[in-house]
Amino acid sequence: MSTFGHVLLLSVAALALTCVAHAQQHPLNPAQYRRLPSLREQAAIQDGWRDERLARIPELLNKYRIQAWLISQREYAEDTLWWTIKDATEYAPHRRTVLLFHTNASALAGAPNPLRWVDNTGAVWPALRDVLAAARPRRIALNTDRDLAFGGGLHVGEYEALAEGLGGRWMERTVNEPMLALELVAARVPGQLPVYRDLQETTWALVEEAFSARVVAPELTTTEDVEWWFREKMLILNVTTWNQPRVSVITPESFPGWSGSNDTIQEGDLLHVDFGITAMGLNTDVQHMAYVLREGELDAPAGLKEGLRKANRLQDIVLAKMKAGKTGNEVLKECLEAMKVEGIEGQIYSHPIGDWGHSAGAVIGFTNLPEHVPVLGELPILPNTYYSIELYAYSFVPERNETLRFRVEENVYWDAEIDGWKFVYGRQENLHLVNATHPAMFTVQD
C-alpha cells in the first residue's frame, strides 16, 4: 500500500472514532437521585430477572455439550454462582444445598430446573444417584476451574463429599467447563437496563454533590472526609457499595490503586474519585475528576480540560475496538497500536461489571499487566453484557508544568441494534467544579 493510502486509511479510522465520541455526551442536566422500588417490589423484580437468566441454561448446556450441571454447597461455603441463581430473599444456602441443572431432555423433560435438595443427613446422595441413573448424562459439569473464580466455586471439602456420595460411576463423567458459569453470570436481561441506568444516574448525583461546595470546604475538608460522606449518603439512599470510595488529590505520582489519600483539599487541586454503588444485584463503577476553583476563577485551566479530552479519546478507541468474539488481549493489542498512531500515552485496564463490581468475562489489561493478561485476557468479549471502561491518559499541563494521569471510568452496555457499546448514562467530558455556582438540586426523583 502506498504511503498516501496508508495515511488515508488512518484518517478514515480516526474520523470513525471521532464520530463515536460525538455520539455520546456529558449529560446536559445535573444528575438526580433516583428512588428505588420498595424492598418487596425489588425482590419480585430480581427474581424475575433471575428466572429469565436460568431459562437460558438448557441452551448453554447444549452449547458446551453438557447434559447436567451439578452445584453443591453448604451454608457459609457457597459456590460463587450461588449469588446469581438464588432467590432475592435468600441470604445463604441452607444446610447442604445441591442443585442439578439439566437440558430438559429424556427422563428430566418437564422436571424443575434446577432440581434442588436441602439436606444434612446424607439422604441427598442416593436421591441424586437415582436421578442421574434415569437421566444418564454423558458429561456432568462441576465448578472446579483453577483459574476462573466464577467457574471454580466448588469448595475442596464439598468436592470430596460429592465424590464420595456420587461414587466412581458418576464422578468419571464429571468435567470442568468454566464458560457455563461465565456466560450465565455475564448475561443481562432487557429489564435490567432501565434500573441500571437509574443506578448510574444516582452514582453521578453522588459525585456531583460530593464535588461541590455542599461537601467540600477548601482548607478544611480532607479527601477522607469526602470518602466517608459517600458512605453515609449511600445509607440514606438505601444503596450500598462493593468497595470503599477512594478520593484523592491527583499529583504526578498518583497511580491507580486501592487507596485514596488523606490530603486537606486546597483551591487549585485536581480531585479524583473511584467508587460505585450496589443495589438490586447490580453494581456501578465510575472514576471522575473535579477541579477546585481558585478565587476569581470561573473554569478549570485549559491544560486540565485537554487532559480529560485525551482520556475521552482513549475511551473512544477502546469502544471502537471492543468487538464481541475478540479476546481481551486482542482488543488490548489493537488499542495499544491505535494509541501509538495517535500519540496517546496511557494505560487500559477495563473489565466486565454487573452482578459483581469485577464481573465475569474478559478483561482488557491490568494495571500491572499493561500489554497481555494471561487467562482472563484470553477470554472472548461476550455480547449482551456490561463493561467498565477504565483507563488513564497522560497529558502535560502547562499551567502546572507537570504531566498527570487523567483517570476515568464509565459503564457501558451492549446494544444489539448497533452491534456495539453505548454508555449507560453518559460519560464525564467536563470536569466537576468545586465552588462553582450552578442550579443543581440534589432531590430524589421517582
Helices and strands as residue ranges (DSSP letters): H 3-23, E 33-34, H 39-54, H 57-63, E 68-74, H 82-85, E 96-102, G 106-108, E 115-119, H 124-135, E 140-142, G 149-151, H 156-166, H 168-171, E 174-176, H 179-186, H 192-210, H 223-237, E 246-249, E 270-275, E 278-279, E 282-283, E 286-292, H 302-321, H 328-342, E 346-348, E 351-353, G 376-378, E 386-397, E 402-415, E 420-423, E 432-434, E 444-445
